[in-house]
Amino acid sequence: MTKSQKKGFLLPPAVGYSLNVLLYLFGHYKISLKFLIRAILTVLINIINWPFRSYEKIFINKKYSRAAIKNAPVFIIGHWRSGTTHLHNILSQDPQMSYTTTYQSVFPDTLFNKAGRFIFEGFARILIPGTRMGDNVILGTSLPQEEEFALGDKTPLSFYYFWMFPRSLKFFYEQFIRFKGIDQSRVESWERDYKLLISKALKNTGGTRFLSKNPPNTARIEKLLEMFPEARFIHIHRNPVEVYLSTRNFFFKMLPHLQLQTIGQEELDDFIFELYKDLMNDYLKQRELIPEKQLVEIAFETLETDPKACIRDLYQSLDLPGYKESEPHFDVYLDRIKSYKKNKHQITAKLIKKIQAEWGFAMMEWGYGIPKHIEVKEDDQK
């Protein structure tokens, strides 16, 4: 069995959270009986991890919380399944780029505690599957990951709580992406946590500029510009029909491994439609806040067709240094992933009409029609 074929076992990211945050979540959101064993196992691992992360918080984090973030971060934004992971993996080949690793995203405060890291990263290597459920992306503890998993580890404020409690997805969006009804002191605590996470990522992966890939940030532009006025943004978009099919497949395959709460298929489908509308509308409203030469919009189709030209243009448009030095690294990576195969999808004519009605504004904004390569079935076909 190759590494990519390795079966694995996933647990909710709360295994590495502050115990106070874990108790807050378990006290405020209902855990379904069928996931009780998973919840108990999450608590047990969290308690075992407690002394290691406590040591890091007390003796190590202060150093990084005081560290200046000298270079403006680069934020890759866009809806899930729009090519954000693909772009993140390419750009992370640039030696100047630092990123949150999969291990750091789950155990953000057991990163520089040597004994704790030896234990928990060792277990993580054994448990993590070779590829991600829902697509064929290779997984590994040291590979780039979304920082949203770790952003709620100390301050109870992370949209990715929805992986554990999916019935609260809409509530989490309003509270943790739009920051509605959130006390300012909590938001400021979240900002400090974010900067600490970035400082530790810079040290952990050895680069000089933080590279973020975090879809929830697509609707947090105003807040991110307050934190990092010179930040660069790369928005990647994809045909909404493909995004819907891929998102639905991804969510339905990932949720069974992370959720602590049941949710009906119809309710999750409704959330998927709402989430895309909210995220894209919020992005379009905030896009104009980004100063000139700090935003590039690219199409997934362009990145897929000619990745090197796309990356070269991206560096030039954002006035980012280092393309020539990084070009050999990009070449090696792009050659290595040539055999990657995407999932194939079918769709009904009825669903096509719903996507056009709900997400037509985005199809019009970026000039998308019905993809020719997707098989459209008649509504009465099984």
N, C-alpha and C positions, 0 to 999 in steps of 0.2 A: 504493500500500500504506500503510495507517495504521500508527501506532506499535504498536498492539496486535497487528497482523498480521505484524510484522517477524520474520523468521526469525533465529535466532541460533546461538551456539556456546558451550557451557558447558565449563568445565574444573574438575577437583577443587579444592576450596578451599585445598589445600596449596600453591598457587602463591604465597600470601602468608605462609606459615608461616616460622618460624625454620628455617634450614637444618639445624640440629641435630635439630629435631623431624622434618623431612622425611626425613632420613637414618635416624633411628630407625624411622619407620614403614616405609620401604622396606626396611630391614634385618630387621624383625621379622615382616612379613606378606607373603605370597607374591603377586607380581604375575603375572597370567595373560599368556601370550605375546601374545594378541590385543590386549591393551591396552598393549603395550610402547611404541608410538609416543606414546600419550597420556601415559604415565609420563615419557618423555624430554622431551616438550614441557613438562610440569609442572615438571620440574627446571630446564630452560632459563629459563623465565619466573621461577622462584624465584631463580635466580642473578642474573638481570638486575635483579630487585627488591632484591637483597641490600644494595647500598650505600645505597639510599634508606631502607629500614626500619632499617638499622644507625644511620644518622644520627638518625632519630627516637627510637630506643631510648636512644641516648647523650645527646642534647641536649634532647629534648622530653618524653619520658615521665616524667622525675623530677618535673617540675612537676605533672603530673596524678596521679601516684602519691601525692603529698603532699596533694592537694586533698581537703577534707572533703565527703562526700556528705550534704548537709544535710537533704534530704527523703527520707522512707522510700520506696523503690521500690515500684512496683505490678507484681506478677507475674501475667501471664495464663498459666494452666496448663490442661492437658487433653490428651487423646490427639490425635495427628495426625488431621486431617480432622473434627474436632469443632466447628469454627467459630472456632478460635483466631486464624487470620489475619484473618477478617472482623472480629472484635472488636478486634484490634490496630489494624487500619486505621481503624476508627471512632474509637477513643479517641485515636489519634495526631493527630487533627484538633484536639484541645485544645492551645492554644499552650503550656501549662505542661509538656506531656509531651515528653520527649526519648526517643530510641530509637536502636538500632543500625541503621544504613542497610545496604542490600545491599552497597555499596562497602566500608564499614567491616567488615562481616562476613567479607570475603575479604582485605582489605588493612588490618588493624587498626593496623599500624605504618607505614603510608604515608598517613596521614590529614592531618597538619599539615605535612608536608614538601611545600612548594608544587610543586617541580619533579617529584617523584615522583608526587604526586597528579594533576598535569596529564597526565602520561604514562599512568598506569595507569587512572585513571578515564576518560580519553578512550578508551582501548582497550576498557574494560568497557562503555561506552555503545554502542560499535559491535558488540560481540560478544553482549551479553545479549539473549535473545529478547524479543519484545514481551509475551508471556504465558508463564506457567510451564507446563512440561510436566506433564500429569496433571490439570490443571484450567484454568480460564480467568482466573486471577488475573493482573492486569497487573504487570509487572516494571519496575524502573528502579533506577539506581544510588543514588538519593537516597530511595527508598521504604523503609518499615520492613521489617526482616528479623530472623530468629532469631539471637541472639548465640551459640548453640552452635557455629556454624561457626567462630567466632573464638576460642572458649575453649580450644582446643588448640593455638594458634599458637606459644606460648612454652613452656608446660608440656605434655608429651605426655599430655593427659587431656581427651578430648572424646568424647562418645557418637557424634558425627557422623562419626567415622572410618569408621563402618559404610557410609557412602555410597561410600567407596573400597574397603573390604574387607568386603563384606556377609557372608561366611562366618563372621566373628568377631563378629557382632551380639550374640549372647548373652554372650560374654566381655566385650565392651565395656559391656554393661548392668551386669554384676556389678562391674566395675572402676571405671567412670566415672560411673555413676549411684548405685550402692549403696556405692561406694568400698571394696569388699572387696579385701583384699590390697594396698592402696595405702599406701605409706609416708606418715606424717603430714606430713613435710616437703614432699612433692609436693602434698598436699591444701592445705597452707598457701600454697604457691606459686600454685596454681590460684585460691585465694581472692583473693590479691593481684592476679592477672591480671584476675579478674572485676571487682574494684573499679576497677582502672585502665581497663578497657574502659568501664565506666559513666561514670567521670569524663570520658573523652574523648568519649563520646556526648553528655553534657550540653553540652559546649562545641560540638560539631559541629552539633547540631540546635537549640541555643539555648533549651532548656527548663530548668525547675528541678526536675523530678521524672522519674526514669527509669521508662519503661514497657517492661517485658519481655514478650516472647511466646516461650516456649521450652518445648515439650512435655517434654523430659527433666527439667525442674524439677518436674514433677508428683510425682516420687518423691524429690525433694531438699529437701522442706519443712524437715526438721529442720536441715539444714546452712544453708539460707537464713535461717532464724530465728536461728541462731547469728551469722550475719553481719549481719543487719538485723532486730533484735528487733521493730521497729514496722512491718515490711513488710506491705503489703496483698496479698491473694491473690484472684484471680478464677478460679474453676474453671468451665469451660464443658463441658457434656456433651451428647452426641447419641445417638440411637438406635444401639446397637451393630451392628445389621444394616447400617445406612447407613455406619457407621464402617468396618466390614470391607470393604465393596465399594469405598468411596472410597479407603481406605488401599491396598488391593491395586492398584487402578488407578493411584494416584499413585506408589507404589514401583516398579511395573513400567515406568512411563513415564519416571521420573526417573533410575533406576539406569543405564540405558544411556549416559547423558551424563556420569556422574560416576564410575562404578566402574572399578577397576583389577584386579578379580578377578571371575571368573565365579561364578555361583551358579545352581543348578537351581530351576525354578519350584516344585517340591514343597517343597524346603528353605526357600525364602523364604516360602511359604504357612505352613509350620509356625512360622517365626519371627514372622510377623504375629500368629498366635494366641497364642503365648507372650508376646510383647511387650505386648499389651493386658492380659492377665491379670496380668503382673508390675507394670505401671505402675499399673493401677487398684487392685490389692490394696495396693501400697505407699502409694498416695495415701490409701486408706481407713484404713490403720494410722496414718498420720502426721497426718491431718486434725485430730484432737482436740488436737494440739499448738498449733494456731493460736489465739491469744487472741480473745476476743469482739470483734466489729466489725472484725476484720481479714481475714475470709473471707466471700466471697459465692459461692454456687453458682447458675449460671444454665443454662437449657436452650437449646441452639441454636435450637430451634423457637420459643421465646419471643422471642429476639433477632431472628429472621427475620420473625416476625409483626408485632411492634411494637417496632422498635429504639429509638425515642426514649424510650418509657416504660421500657424495659429499662435503658437507659443512665442515665436520671434516677434510677431506683430504686437502681442500682448506686452512684452517687455518694453518695446519701443513706445507704445501708447502711454504706458504708466510711468515712463522714464525710470525704469528699474535697471540697475547695473547688473552685470554678471552673465549676460546671455552667452557670449562667446566662450567663456570659461566653462559654462555648464553644458554646452552643446554636446560634447562627447557622452556625458552622463545621460542626457535625454535620449541619445541614439541607442545606447545600450538597453535602457529600459523599454523603449518603444519596440525594439527588435524582440525583446523577451516576451512581450505580451501579444505578439501577432496572432497567436493561436487562440486567444480568448474568444469564447463563444457566448453571445447574448441569448437570453431567453426569447422564445418565439411566442407570439400572442395572436388570439382571435378576438373578435368583438361582434356584438349584434348591432343591427341597424338602429334598434331602439336606443341602445346605449350611446351610439354615435350622436344621435339627436340630442340626448341629454347633455353630453359633453359640450356640444356646440351651443346649447342654450345656457349652460352654467358657466362655461369657461371661454365662450366666444370672444370676450373682450381681449383675452390673452392671445388667442389665435389671430385676431386682427392686429394686435400690437406688434407681433413679430412675424406676421405673414405666413401662418401655417394653414394647411388644408388637411384633408384626410390622407394619411400615409398610404401610399400605393402598395407597400409590402405587407400591410396588415390585412389578414383575411376577414372580410365582413360577412357574417352569417345572417340568414333570414331569422326573424325573431322566434319562429316556431321550431327552429332546429335545436336539437339537444347537443 
